[in-house]
């Protein structure tokens, strides 16, 4: 999973298993052996259907959840199992933007307090923290004079700008953006995406951009990792993944992305997957995608394919026994 630049974030064999709610319930493996790298200044898109483990992966990276097994290394240091005291100085560098802006903001606090809190935790004075909050309001396109208002006084797009400002308060190097535009109107989505791209250029940020909207991911990301039922099934440069998907699941996802040309939209093949995704509490043996895969064979039912380079010279890695080649497309 290496990139051309040194890795700022390195994730290896990450798993997360949740206990069942009832005593006899089967444990749920939400994330199952995920590995990838994110370089400084890079945007990696993490995509897949709802429930595939994308958000859980993001929360483990910023240590809102502790991994069951595997490792998360930031700037060469394993942070997977650090105590909260040991994590405190690293919180400056690792921040998160959440999906629902209003749910992630404390309705009882003013915007000034919301943005200042990370700085106060890190030891800044109240005066310095407020001054920085005013600067951040302006940086994300909000009116600084509104800093003493409450979250309910802002629209969804404005509230997400507040969430971004809070994430930037400590000048992080890596931001995990968990579906940051999915709860917003389409026109507002474009504004937030433009903002995040500008901030990346100006501040040198690296993003792990979690999303299910492949159109947004294609625009903002340098590389794309496709998840299915807790595992990465394809990862590589977005140009290669979008132009020539090698995994049948990736190909099916891309076939559902609307095309701007009506004639091309009518002419292209739309791939419909069989059935619903299996439950992570009872994943199928072998390749977990095989019950829905039109190319499944006997080996797919018994042996899980490793994530590997499928074609020599291609920068992508694919977890498939029979990855699609150019002649099949």
RATAQUI-V162258 format. One record per backbone hydrogen bond with DSSP energy under -1.0 kcal/mol. CO is the residue of the C=O (numbers start at 1). NH is the residue of the N-H. E is the energy in kcal/mol with one decimal. If there is no record, write none. Layout:
co = (CO,CO)
nh = (NH,NH)
e = (E,E)
This chain:
co = (8,9,10,11,12,14,15,15,16,16,18,22,28,28,31,34,36,38,38,39,42,43,43,44,45,46,47,49,52,53,54,55,56,57,58,59,59,69,71,72,73,74,77,83,84,87,90,90,93,93,95,97,100,106,110,111,112,113,116,117,118,119,120,125,126,127,128,129,130,131,132,133,134,135,136,137,138,143,144,146,147,149,150,151,155,156,157,158,159,160,161,162,163,164,168,173,174,175,176,177,177,181,185,186,187,188,189,190,191,192,193,194,195,196,197,198,199,200,206,207,208,209,210,213,214,215,216,217,222,223,224,225,226,226,228,230,231,233,234,235,236,237,238,239,240,246,247,248,249,250,251,253,254,261,262,263,264,279,280,287,289,293,299,300,308,311,317,318,325,325)
nh = (75,38,73,36,71,34,68,69,30,31,28,25,18,30,16,14,11,8,9,42,207,222,223,209,225,211,227,52,230,57,58,59,60,61,62,64,65,15,12,79,10,77,74,87,88,91,93,94,173,174,176,178,104,109,114,115,116,117,120,121,122,124,123,129,130,131,132,133,134,135,136,137,138,139,140,142,141,146,147,149,112,111,153,154,159,160,161,162,163,164,165,166,167,168,171,206,95,208,97,179,210,184,189,190,191,192,193,194,195,196,197,198,199,200,201,202,203,204,175,44,177,46,179,217,218,219,220,221,238,45,236,47,233,234,231,32,228,319,226,317,224,241,242,243,244,324,251,252,253,254,255,256,257,265,266,267,268,282,29,290,292,296,303,287,318,314,235,308,328,329)
e = (-3.5,-2.4,-3.1,-1.7,-2.4,-2.3,-2.2,-1.0,-1.6,-1.4,-3.1,-1.3,-3.3,-1.2,-2.1,-2.8,-3.3,-2.5,-2.4,-1.9,-2.3,-2.7,-1.7,-2.5,-3.4,-2.2,-3.3,-1.6,-2.0,-1.9,-2.1,-2.4,-1.8,-1.8,-1.5,-2.8,-1.4,-2.2,-2.5,-3.2,-2.7,-1.9,-2.9,-2.1,-1.3,-1.3,-1.2,-1.3,-1.4,-2.4,-2.7,-2.9,-1.5,-1.6,-2.4,-2.6,-1.8,-2.0,-2.3,-2.5,-1.3,-2.7,-1.2,-2.6,-2.2,-2.1,-2.3,-2.2,-2.2,-1.8,-2.2,-2.2,-1.7,-2.1,-2.2,-3.1,-1.2,-2.3,-1.6,-1.8,-2.2,-2.4,-2.1,-2.0,-2.8,-2.0,-1.6,-1.8,-2.1,-2.2,-2.6,-2.6,-1.9,-1.7,-2.2,-2.1,-2.0,-2.1,-2.6,-1.1,-2.9,-1.6,-2.6,-1.7,-1.1,-2.3,-2.6,-2.5,-2.2,-2.6,-2.3,-2.3,-2.7,-1.9,-2.0,-2.6,-2.7,-1.8,-2.7,-2.4,-2.4,-2.3,-2.2,-2.0,-2.1,-1.2,-2.1,-2.2,-2.0,-2.9,-1.9,-2.6,-3.0,-1.1,-1.6,-3.0,-3.0,-2.7,-3.3,-2.6,-2.8,-2.4,-2.8,-1.7,-2.5,-3.0,-2.4,-2.0,-2.4,-2.5,-1.5,-1.1,-1.2,-2.4,-2.1,-1.8,-1.8,-1.5,-1.1,-1.7,-1.8,-1.1,-2.6,-2.9,-3.3,-2.3,-2.2,-1.8,-1.1,-1.1)
